């Protein structure tokens, strides 16, 4: 099926270019780890009374801005590598002329559209589906989730266009994918299942329930926390999965753009 073909093609883009993927994003992962480590060091500087002071707040804000900028840079550079075969230069692959903030704001705009559509659709369906049971919630989640994900993949075709300095309107993106609703839905399901399986494997191998105890203790404001080797390995594995999911997501958008807009094959 087309949806599975698109997923496998995108997966090969990452696994077949894993060295380049690390080169494009490794600097970002390293700096994020350093930033998060700094925040935890400040918060837990007092072992009996964790605190979140002004310096930690400032660091969180700075890390958030850096995360937005760095994530957008990685996406733009990876799109250009996949679609234009442009090899990034430097330890941090930034150069002037890249549409980094434009990419972010387009992504933000699409997210707002998704929220609005999900809210309106949820309200409308809630009035039509009754009675108010667990089954109703499940039906709402499936329908709304399916519509939102399919709409996202269709609208998000404008993101690779921004990355490679091309022009594509939302209308043109929707028109290009109007006959592919089924395959895009299959693609979305496969992506969700794939990410879920990876997360479950990480939890099973590194005892994710035990590793998450540290976070539950902090939220409950219990003064004693314990970081075990299992928790460290779990967080490393979870971070690696998030990184891989990010690269895969960007590759999927590149594949969709190449297939539906540039009429490339999936061979």
FENURGI-V414734 format. One line per field, one symbol per residue. psi: psi as a letter, one per 30 degrees, with the letter a starting at -180 (. if undefined). A space follows every 10 residues. Layout:
BEGIN
psi: ???
END
This chain:
BEGIN
psi: leeeeeeeee eeeeefheee eeeefeeeee eeeeeeeeee eeegfjffik liaeeeeeee eeeeeeeeee eeeeeeeeee eeefhjklkl ejhklkfkie eeeeeeeeee eeeeeeeeee eeeeeeffkl ljleeeeeee eeeeeeeeee eeeeefffee eeeghlkkle eeeeefgfgh eeeeeeeeee eeeeeeeeee eeeeegieee efeeeeeeef hkfklkjlee eeeeeeeeee eeeeeeeeee eeeeeeeeee efhllg.
END
